[in-house]
Amino acid sequence: MTEDLTPAEAYAAALARNAERATALAPFREMYDFDLDPFQIEACKALEAGKGVLVAAPTGSGKTIVGEFAVHLALTQGRKCFYTTPIKALSNQKYADLVKRYGADKVGLLTGDNSVNGDAPIVVMTTEVLRNMLYAGSQALSGLGYVVMDEVHYLSDRFRGAVWEEVIIHLPESVTLVSLSATVSNAEEFGDWLDTVRGDTEVIVSESRPVPLWQHVLAGRRMYDLFEEETDHGGRGASRREVNPDLLRLARTENTRTYNPRDRRRGKMVREADRERERRQRSRIWTPGRPEVIDRLDAEGLLPAITFIFSRAGCEAAVQQCLYAGLRLNDDDARQRVREIVEERTASIPAEDLHVLGYYEWLEALERGIAAHHAGMLPTFKEVVEELFVRGLVKAVFATETLALGINMPARSVVLEKLVKWNGEQHADITPGEYTQLTGRAGRRGIDVEGHAVVLWQRGLDPGHLAGLAGTRTYPLRSSFKPSYNMAVNLVDQFGRHRSRELLETSFAQFQADRSVVGISRQVQKNEEGLEGYREGMTCHLGDFEEYALLRRDLKDRETELAKQGAAQRRAQAASSLEKLKPGDVIHVPTGKFAGLALVLDPGIPAGRTNGHRGFEHHDGPRPLVLTAERQVKRLASIDFPVPVEALERMRIPKSFNPRSPQSRRDLASALRSKAGHINPDRHRKNRSAAADDREIARLRTAIRAHPCHGCDEREDHARWAERYHRLQRDTRQLERRIEGRTNTIARTFDRIVALLTELDYLRGDEVTDNGKRLARLYGELDLLASECLRDRVWEDLTPPELAACVSALVYESRQADDAVAPKLPTGNAKAALGEMVRIWGRLDALEEEFKINQAEGVGQREPDLGFAWAAYQWASDKSLDQVLREAEMPAGDFVRWCKQVIDVLGQIAAAAPKENSTVAKNARKAVDSLLRGVVAYSSVG
């Protein structure tokens, strides 16, 4: 093409090439054996130009390249770069990648568990570590040029998301921020906020997947495409995607009711041929078993695959099912390589612990190319699974959704067993964002031509709903930012109360709330203009029509209130009369489809109820079973009795009466008509209206008649305008309340927290007391409780194991929140200290209620959980892993994770505890040493 250029164009092109060679991007691009994508080049150029960047792109698209360019720029400029991640496993993985590229001397790791070369120019860390460094004013921040925040969309997380915003707000202005996010629908809004708090920020959004994704549903032996074949691969173009009609037909057939002999179609019994056709259709539809799914994927060349099962036990069960089915996905050479890698990676684990950890069963599955991956596994085991999967030596992984976050384990296929998961509170449908995150693992860049997402058929599956999940490629980023006690004392210490309040109002949470208020404010303005017009329309020359309209409205409201009271009273009387019915009572059903004479067969009072007992709101009152004079046996409801009912007569019900027998019903109905057919039921007399004797109604009617506007010829026209005015005014006030509720919400919460901390002598105006300085060193959900325990010397003279048991209550949260079994506790001083911790929490809880600090909004102190105290005590007392896990009834991975969190808080307590006249700091350090052994001490670095 160069021969087609004019000399001037050729010269300009040469200048452009030379200019690019002079940039830092040119040598960086040469480090990779593939060319960068346009969005990566755009982001890197913005970074080199001194701008911050927000890169929003799908999972697996290579957005971390931009983060690695920030590392390259920092090294080129002789500055530091901090690379932050949301989880330790991702930090470990990124650390290993950067060490491979730049060497161990230039890369460090800080995760709370591990501290490796923390003074290096490149340090990988969890976001919490950077937040703590910012509040502590760490020397490590000097010379910091770039901060990469990987998976920044994690700020939506309701438990930890606030940390991301704290870091973004408090980083020095001289630091350039690189934010890497999944595709979110409000990237521009997030970018606008970053622009506000961090300065010039370029927003780069890429929605194209590097590998096209095909969506399928596996039902029985057949794999259905979710969308019709004529659409483009993975929806990369703009063509409209229609749900596969075969799948819709299947759903209609499968989800219809099963045959019932009493069902009728157009008045005739369902034909036997139809039923036979339906049975044959159903026999071709089932949910394939887990071994069957893997076998099918293997046959079609769709392995390696990750099957997401939203249960740890389900993941382990899936592996066992595949083993029992005799699945073998590896040949002898692969089996040997697996054994060599596993033995090398687990060499440091004591032989006596291997059996406890289920090592041999785990190894057998790995040799066959099958594995589980979930948080309950030992970290070392999880890392081995990840390594073997990336190497192609494990081809089927059954994982919980935690694998979808950040870990570099792409597969050819992703399988979802169900579209429902437990979210910590209830079983809920997965969101489009979660679906995108999970299926984003399918398709390995540079290896696979296309990726495959397979959803297993389940009864009740709606293909339209699934298509909605698959078609919604993005989800909104919502802030979860809330002030905490630790945050409050740290902010006041650095900036004072007023400046701290201003800083919190710059949070993304407040930014979003303020933006949502803009549209509401605009509507309020329109409403106020409308109110002015309505006010003119109801102007009366005889007097104040607004005052007159208010009297009319008060009268209407009072009449409505009395009518509701009367209706409620009648319903209560009717329910009370139904409670008094007995089998054999002859009644007259006053209204409804079965109005007329009826015999009570069963009064239908809910089990456990006695006459006059309250609580019918859950049962809708008694539901008597009656035989009507027309020979029908029906269960009636309270709606059939708008007025009280009385027994007109009594009849004996034969013991031989069978409500299913037409003859029995005919004979008893005939006896009913003979016995009571001549009786005319008393018409229920309406009581005198309460409004007739109400003094307030009489006063209002008198005031209305006496008002000058009552005699206006255009009174009703004015009244119509007044009614419109009233409705619009009511709507406007609601909008104004919404604005008030959303404006300065973060600052108001901060004010309440500051007031409580002032009450407890942590703050005195802009001064942070000694108590406050102690709280500033304690990070965690129960920061204030830990500080109060130190102040009240609750942990003095405890042994290191006893202190470990007490501190475990600050971090542990049982997965079964409603577990009724009381946890086993250490005896003696530890038990007394734990009891005192719960009492202190009760005092704090009462204070929070007084200061209107609401735990439901994510602010405040939850109750300490004592469920891990015995396990922590046993482990710190040098008991064996076998004994501790057996008594704790806890997976090894959970045990290690909780131990490491206890170690983290013990380290904070050692730093915050008094140095004089106290044993806590010394015993906290000893407790750390006692816990940091065996499986807990195995390094998870590299």
N, C-alpha and C positions, 0 to 999 in steps of 0.2 A: 504493500500500500504506500510505502514511502516515496516510490517513484511518481505517485499521483500528486504529491505535495508541491506547492510552489516553493522557491528558495526561501521566501519569508516564513512560510508555514513550517518548513523543515528546521529553520533556525529557531523558531519559537518552541518547537517540540524538543529540540536538543537542550534549550535552556531549561525547559520544564523538567527533563530527565536529570540534568545536572543539579537543579534545585532540590529534587527529591533525594538524590544521593547524599546531599548535604544534611538531610534531616536524620533524626534518631530513628524514625520509622523504617528507613531503608535497611540498615543492618539488622534490625529486629525481624523484618520480613524474611530475611535470609536464614534465620534460625529454624524456619519451618519448611517442611518438604511439600507443602501445599500453599496455594495462593490464598490470601485473606479475602473474606467476603466483603462486599461494599459497606455493610453496616459496621464491620470491624474497622475498616480503613477510615471511615468517617469519624468514628469514636476516637481512634488513636490520633488522628490529625487534630481533633478538638482538644485532646489532652495536651498534645505538644504545643498547642497555641496558648496554653495556660488556663483553659476552661475546665470546670468540673463537668462530669458527664453522668447521665442516667441512661443505661442501656437496658431496654426491655425486649427480651427475645425468648423464643421457646426453649424448653429443656433440650440440651444436646446440640444447640446451634453454635456453640463455641464462643459465648460471650465472655468466658474467663480469659480469652486471648487479650481482651482490653485490660483486664486486671493485671495480666502478666506484662503488658506494655508499660503500665504504671510502675511496676517493679524495675523494668529495664530503664525507664526514665530516671528513677531515683538513683540507681547505681551510676548512670551516666553523669548525673549532676552532683554526685557525691552527697546525696541526701538519703534519708531513711524512708522506708515504705512499710506500713503495717497492713497486713492482709487479714481481714476479719471474716469469720464464718459463724453460722448459728450453732453448729454442733461440733463436739470434739473430734468425732470420726472424720468429718470433712476437713478440719484443721490438720489432722494427722496426714490425710491423703494429700492435701495441698503442700504441706511441709515436705513430704517425700518427693513430690514432683519438682519443687523448687531446688531441693538439695541436689537432685539428679542433674539439674541444669546449671546451677551456679556454685555448687560445692557446699559442704557442711559448714565451712568457716564463715560464709556470708548469710546463712539462713538460721533463724532461731524459731523456737516454738514456745508459746505460753498458753496453757489451757486450764489452769487451775490444778489439774492432775500433774502436769509435766512442765518443767522449766528447763529449756535447752537453749543455751547461747542467746540469752535475752537481750544482750547488747549488740547483736548483729545488725547490719544495715537493713536486712529484710527480716521481719518477724511475723510469723503466722500466729493468730490468736483467736480465741472466742471473743465475741462482741462484749461480753460482760467484763473480761479482763481489761479491755481498752476503756470501758466506762469507769472502772475502779481506778485506773491510772490517771484519768482526767480529773477525778474528784480529789485524788491524793496529790496532784501536782507532781507526778513522777518525773525524775530527771531524764527518763528514757524518751520523753516527748521532745527533748531538744534536738533540733536538726531534722524533725519529721517533715517530710515534703508531701507525701501521698498517703491516703488511707483508702483501701479497697474494701467495700462492704458487699461481700458476696451474699446472694439470696436476700437482698434488702427487703423484699416483699414480706419477709418474716416479721416485720413490724406490725403486721395484722394479728400476730399471735397474742391471744388475750392474756397469757401468763407472762411472757418474756418480751413482747413486742416493744414495750416502753423503752428498753435499753437502747434500741436502734436510734430512737428520736433523741434520747439524752446525748448520745455520742455526736449525732449530726449537729445538734444545737451548740454543744460545748467545745467542739474541736476549734483550735486556734484558726483565725482567718487566713493565716499563711498556708494552711494545709489544703491541698487539692483533693476533693472527694470523688471517688469513682464508685458509683452505685450500680450494681448488677442485679437485675430483677427478672422474674418470669414475666410473660406477657400479661400486662394488666390493662384494663379498659380505661383507667384514668391516669395513664402515664403522664399526660400533659399537666394534669392537676398536681400530681406529685412533683413534676419538674418545676412548676411555678412556685411551689413551696420551697424547694431546694434553692431556686433562684433568689427567693426572699431571704432565706437564712444563711446561704453559703455564697451568694454572689453568682456571677455569670455561669450558668449551667446549661449545657447542650443536651437536649432530649433526643435519643436515637431509638426508634422503635422498629423492630423487624418481626413480622408475623409469619414469614415463610419458614417452614421446617426444612432442615437440610436433607432429610430423607422423607419421601412421601409416606403417609400413613394410611393403611387400609383398615376399615372397621368391619368386624364380623360378629355374628351370633352363632354359637355352636349349639345345635339342638339335635339330640339323638346322634345319628350317623352323618348328618349333613351340616356343612359349614355354609351359612347364609351370609352374603354380603349385606351390610346394613343399608347401604345406598345402592341405587341402580347402577349398573356397570357403565352406562354411557357418560356418567359424570367423570370429571377429571380426577387424577390420582390424589387422594387425600384432600381434595378440595382446594388445590393451590390456585386455581383460576377463579373466575367470577361466575361460573355456571351454577345454576340452581340445582341443589341435590335433593332428589326425591327418595323417600324411604322405600326400600324394596317391597313391592306389592306381595310377593310370596311370603315375606315375613309378617306383613300385616294380616294376611289370610290365616297364617299359622296361629297368630296371637288370637284372632277372633275365634278360631276353632277350639283352641286349648283353653281359653278363658271363659267359654260359655259354661253354664251350669251343667253338672253331671246329670244323667237321666234319672228322673223320679217317676215311678209308675203312675203317680197321681197328676203329673204334668199333663196339660192339654194344649193342643195347637189347633186354633180355629175350631174349637169345640170338639175335636176328635182326638183319640189317643195317638201318640207319636208312633209312626209306622215302624215296624220291626226292621225294615230295610234301612231306614234312616239311622236307627240305633246301631246296626251292624256296621254301616259305613263310618259312623263316628268312632266306634271302638277300634276299627282298623286304622283310622287316622291317628288316634291317640297312641296306638302301639308303636308308631314311628317317632314319637316325640318323648324324650326324657332328658333329664339333666345328666350328662355324662359324668362318670366317676373320675377322680383325679388321675389314677393311672391310665385310664382310657383317654383322657385329654392329652397327656404327655405322649402316649403312644401315637395318637392321631397327628399331633404336631410334628413328631419325629418322622412319621411316614410322609408328611407333606413338605419336609425340609424347612420347618419353621422354628427349629431350635437353634440357639439357646432361647429359653423363655423364662420370664418371671411371672409367677402366679401370685396375685395379691389376694390374701385371705386375711380378713380383718380380725384375726384372733391368733394369739401365740399357740394355744393348744391346737388350733386348726392347722397351723403350719407344721407342727411336730407330727400330728396325726397323718397329714398328707404324705410326709416322708415315709412313715411306717407303712402306709397303704401301698406306696410304690414298691417298697422292699418286699412286702408280702406278695405283691403281684408279679414279682420276679423281673422287674424292669432293670435293664442294664444298658446304659447309654455310653459307656466307655469300653474301649478294647483293652487288651492286656498291657500294651505300652502306656496308655493313658492312666490305667490303674497304678502302674509302677511309679509314674511321675507324680501322681497325686500323693501316694504314700511317702515318697521322698520329701516333697514340699511340706506335708503335714508334720512329719517327724522333725524336720528342721525347725519349723515355726513353733512347735510345742515342746521343744527340748528342755526348756527351763521350768516346765510344770512338774512338780514332784510326782513320782510314780503312784504314790498312795492317793493322790487327788484325781488321777485320770478316771478311775472307775466311778467316783462320785459325780464327776462332770459328764458322764455318759460318753466318754471319749471313743470307746470301741464301736458303739452303735453309730456314732457320728462319722467315724472314719469309714465304716462299711458303706454308709450311704454316699459319702464323698467319692469313694472308689468306683461306685456305680454311676457317678455323675449327677447325684441328687443331693440337695441340701435345703435346710431351713435358714431363715435370716430374720431375726426379731430381737427386740431389746432385752428379752429374758436370757439371751445367750451370753456366754463369756465373751468379752471384747476380743480376745485373741482368736476365738473360734469364728466370730463374725468376720474378722479381717482375713482369715484364711479362706473363708467362703468367697469373699469379694475378690481376693487374688486369683483363686482357682477359676472363678466365673469369667473374669477378664481374660485369663489365659485360654479359655475354651475347654477347661478340664471339668467344669461343672456345667451341665447343660439345662438343668431344671431347678429353679430356686423357688421355694414357697416362702413368701415374705409378707410381713405386715406393712402398712403404708409408710412407716418410718424410713424404709429404703428409698422411697421416692424423693426424699429431700436431699438433693445435692450430691449424694454418693455417686461416684462415677462407675455405674454398673449398667451400661446400655445392653439391650438384648435385641434379638430379631423380632421376638413377639412378647406381648404382655397379655396375660389372661386375668380377667376379673370374674371371680366366682359370683359375687352379688353386687348390687348397686346400693346396698344399705350398710352402714357401719355404726358402731357405738362411738358417740362423740364425747363420752365422759359423763353424760347425763341421760341420754336416751338413744335408741336406735333411730337414725335419721338417714334420709337419702344423701348420697354423696353429692357435692356441689359440682357445677361445671369446672370450677377451678381445680378441685381435687381430681376430677376425671382427667383433666388436661395434664396435671402433674404426674398422675399414675401412668397414663398411656404415653407420656412423653419419653419414657424409657425405651419405647419400641423403635428400632431402626438405628443401626450403628453406622455412624458417618465414616465413609471410606471403606466399609465392609459390605453393608447391605444396600441393595438397590431400592428396597422398600421395607417399611416396618408394618407390623400387623398387631392390631388390638382386637382381642377376642373376648366377648362377654358370653358367659355360659347361660343357656336358657334356664329360666326359673319360672314356675307357674305364676302368672300375674305380671310377667314382664310386658312393658308397654314399649314397642319399638319407636313410637313417636317421642316418648320421653327420653329414650336412649339417644335418638337422633339429636334431640335438643342438647343433651350433654356433650355429644361429640361435635356438634356444630358450633357451640359457644366456645370459641378459642381463648377468650380472655375473661377475667373476673376483676372486680374493682378492688383496689387497695384501700382498706379502711384502718384508720389509726386505732390502736388499743391503749394509747398513752394515758396514764394516770399517775399523779404525784404519789410518792411514798414518804415515810418518815425519814428514812436515810437520805433521800433526795432533798427533802426540805432542809435538813440541818446543813448538808453540804452546800446547797445553793445560798442559804442565808450567810454561811461562813465566808463564802467567796464574794458574794455580790450585795448582801443586805436584803431585807425583806422586799422593798419596793422594786429594786432591779430584778430580783428573783421572780417576782410576780409578772413583770414585763417579759422576762425570758420564757416563762411557761406559756404566756399568751402567744408566743411565736411557734408553739408546737404544731405539728401536722394535724393533731386532733382538733385544736382550736381553729386552725386554718380551714379545715373541712366544715366545722360547725358554722363559722362565719360565712363561708361561701353558701351554705344551705340557707342562711338567713337572708341573703340578698334577694332571692326570688320571693320569699315570704314578705319581705319589706316592700317589694314592688307591688304585691297584691294588696297589702294594707293601704298603700297610697291610692290605688284604684278604688278600693272600698270606701275610703274617706271622701273621695270625689263623688262617688255614688250616694253616700249618706247626705251630702250637701244638697244634691238634687231631690232626694226623697223628702228632706226636711222642707224644702220649698213646696213640694206637692201637697204636704199635709198642713200647710199654714191655713189657719182659720181666722176670719175677721172678728169672730165673737170672743176668742180667748186663746189660751195656751192648749193647742190640740195635743201636744206631746204629753202634757200632764193628764189630759182626758184619756188618751190612749193607754197610758200607764195604769189608770184605774180599771179600764176594761180588761187589760191583760191580767192584772192582779185578780179580778173576778173570775176570769176564765181559768187561771191557774188554780185558784181555790176550789172551784167546782170540779176540775179534773182530779185534784188531790182527794177530795171527798168521794168521788166516784170510784177511784182506785181502792180506797179504804173499804168501801161498800162491797166491791167485787171480791176483794181478798177475804172479807168477813164471810161472804156467801160461800166461797170455795172452802173455807175452814169448816163452816157448818155442814156442807155437803160431805166433806171427808170424814167428819166426826160421825155423821149419820151412817155412812158406809161401814165404819168400824163396828157399828152395833149390829150389823146383819149377821144372821146365823143360817146354816143349811136348813132348808125347808121354809124360809120366809118367802111369801109371795109379795112381789113389789111391782110398781109401775115405773118402767124406765121412761123418764120424761122427754128425752130427745135423742136424736141420732138415728143411725141406720136400723137399730133394733128397738126403737121406741115401742112401748106397749107393755102388756102383761108378761111377767117373767118369774121363774122359780129359781131361788138361789141354791146352787149345788155346792158352792165353795165360796166363802166370803173373800178369799184372796188377800188376806192380810199377810205382809212379808214376814218370813221366818224370824222368830225372836222378838216380834212386836207384840205389845199388849195394848188394849184400848186406851186411848188418851196419851200414849207415848209420842214424843215429838220425833221428827226426823224423816217425815214423808218426802222431803225434797229430793231424796236420793231414789225413791221408788215410785214417785208420782201417785202416791196414795194407794188404797186397796184396789184390787182389780177382781171384782167378783165374777165367778164362773156361773152362768145362768142358762136355763133352758127357756126359750121363748115359747109363746103360744103357737108359733109357726114351726115348732119341732127343731129349732136350731140350737145347738149348744155353743155359746160364745163367751169369750173372756172380755168383759167390758172394762172401760177405763174411766178415770175421773171426769174426762171431757163429756161423757154421756150423762153426767149428773151435775148440771149447773145449779141445781137447787137441792136442798136436803130431801132424802127419801125415807119413807116409813114402811114397815111391814103391814100389808093390807089384811093378810091372813096367814095361817100356818098350814103346812102340808107335810105328811110323812113321805120321805123318799125311800122307796123299796130298797132293801139291801141288794136285791138282784139287779138293780138298775145299772145298765151299761151304756155310757154316753156314746160309744162307738156303734151301738146296735140301733138301726133305724126303727125296729119294732119297739124297743124299749123307749126310745124318744117319742114315738107316736103315742104309746099308751100313757106315758106320764104327761105329755102335753094335753092329751084329751082330758085326763083327770084335772089338770090345772084349769082348763077352760070351764069344766063343770063346777069346780070348786069356787072360782073367783071371777068367772067371766061376766057375772052380773054386777060386779062392784064397780062403781064409778069413782076413780081416784079424786081426792080433794085437790082442787087447783091451788097451787102454792100462792098464797097472797103476798104481794110485794110489801115490804116494810115501808113505813113513811120515809121519804128521802131525808138523808142527814142534812142536805143543803137547805131544806125548808126551815130548820131550827137553828141554823148556824149564824151566830151573831156577826161574824166577820163578813159573810156574804150579804147580810142585811145592811151593814154599814156601807159596804162598797156600792150596793145598788142605790142607796140613798144619795151617796156622794156623786154617782154618775148622773142621776136625774137632776141634781142641783147644779151641775157644772154648766157654764154658759154655752159650751160647744155642743151640748146635748140637743139644743134646739136648732142647730144649723141645718139648712136644707141640703147641703152637700156633705153631711156628716159621714155617710158610708163611703163616699169617694175618698174623703180625707182618711178614713179608717183603713182603707186598702193601702194607701201610701204609708200610713203609720206602721202597718204590719210588715210591709217590705223593709221599712227603716229598721224595725226591731230585729228582723231576721239577719239583715246585713250587719247590724251593729253587734249582734251575738257572734257571728262568724268572725268579724274583725277582732273582737276581744280574744277569741280563741287563738287567732294567728299571733296576736301580740304576746299572749302567754307563751306560745311556742318560741317566739323570738327571745323572750326574757329567759326561757329555760336553756337556750343554746348559747347565749352570749356570756362570755367570761366564765364558762362552766369550769374550766381547768383552774382558773385563778380562784374561784369561789371554793373549790375543793382544797386548794393550797391554803387558803385563809383558815379553813376549819382545822386542817392538820397543824398549822402553826399555832392556833389557839390551844389545841390539846397539848402540844409540846411545851407551850408556855406554862400551862397549868401544871405540868410535871417537872418544870424547871430544867428543860432542855434548851429553852431559848428565853432570853430577856431582851425584848425588842430586837435590835440587830446584832446582839451579842449571843454567841453560842457558848453555853456554860461547859464546865468539865464533863457533865453528863452528856451534853450534846456532842462534844468531841469524841466521846466513847461511841455514841450511836453512829457517828459519821464513818466509823471503821467497820461497821457491821452491815453487810449486804445480805439480803435474803428476804423471804416472805415474812418471817417473824423477827424482823430486825429490832423492833421496839421491845418485844418480849425478852429477847436475848439481853438487851441493854438493861432492862429492869431486873433481870435475874442477877446480872453482875452488880448492879447497884445495891440490891437487897442481900448480896453475899450468899445466894441460894446454893452455889456450887463450891463453897469453901470446904476444904478438908475431905472432899470426895477423892477416891482413888481414881487413877486414869481410866480403868474400865467403867467405873460408875459415872464418871464425867462423860465418857463416850455415849453411854446409855441415855443420859439426860439430853445431850446435844442432838442425838438422833431424833428426838421429838420435835426439834425445830425444822427439820428438813423432810422427814418421811411423810408420805401421804399414801394411805392404803388404797389399793385399786378397788376394793369393795368398801365403799364409804359407809354402808349400812350394816357392816359386819357386827352381829350381836354378841359374838364371843369376846369376853374381856381378854386383852392381851396378857401374856405372862410377863412379869416384871421382876427385876432383881430385888432382893430383899434389903432391909437395913436402910442405910443413908440414901442410897439411890432411889428407893421407893418413896421415901419422905421428900426428897428433892423434887421428884417428878410430880408428886401431889402438890407441892408448893408452886411449881410452874403452872399447873392448871388453875390454881387459885389466883395467881397473878394475872393469868390470861382473863379470868372472869372479871377481875377488877378493870382491866383495860377494855374489855368488851362493853362493860357498863359505861365507861367513859366515852367510848366511840359512839355509843347510842346517844349519849347526852350531847355530844358535839356534832351529831348528824353525819358521822362518817360511816358510809354504807358498804359493807363487805360485798353485797350483791353487785355493786358497781366496780368491783376489783380493787377497792381501797380498804385497808384495815388489816387486822390480825385474825387469821383463822385459828381454830382451836388446835393446840399441839396434839400430834398423833403419836401415841405410845407404842404403836405396833412393831417398831423395829428395835425397841430398847433392849429386849432380851438378846436378840441376835448380835447387836453391837457389843453388848456386855460380854457375851460368850466369846466372840472373836477377839476382843481386846484382852480377854483373860487367857488367850493362847489355847483355846479349845480347837479341836480338829475341824476341818472343813466339812467332813461327813456329818459330824454331830451337829454343827451349827445349821447347815442347810436342812437336815432332817427335822430338827426342832422348829426351824423357822418356816418350813414348808414353802420355800421360796426358790425360784430358779437362780442359778449361779450368776447370770448376767444382772438380774435385779439386785442381788446381794452385793455384787461388786460396785454397781452404780451408786447404791445408797451409802455404802462404806466410803466411797470417794467424796460424796457430797458431805458426809459427816466430817471427813478429814478437812475439807475445804473450810467449813464453818469453825472447826476447832482451831485452824490456823488464824482465822479472823479473831476468835475469842482470845487466843494467846497474845495477839497484837493489841487488843483493846482492853484486856484485864489490867487492873492496877499492878504496878511493879513492886510495890512495897506492902508488907503486911497482908499478903495474899498468896495462896497456893495455886490459884486457878491457872495462871499463865504457864507455870512449870508443868502442872499435871496435864494441861491441854497439849503441850508439846510431847509429853510422854504417851498420851493417848494416841496421838498421830503415829508415833513409832510403833505402838502396839497394834494398830489397825493396818498399817502399811506393811503387810507380810503376805506370803503365799500368793493366792490368786489375785488379791487386791494390788499387790506390788508388781505384777507382771507388766512390763513396759508395753504400751500400745503405740509406741513411736516407730515410724519407718516400716 
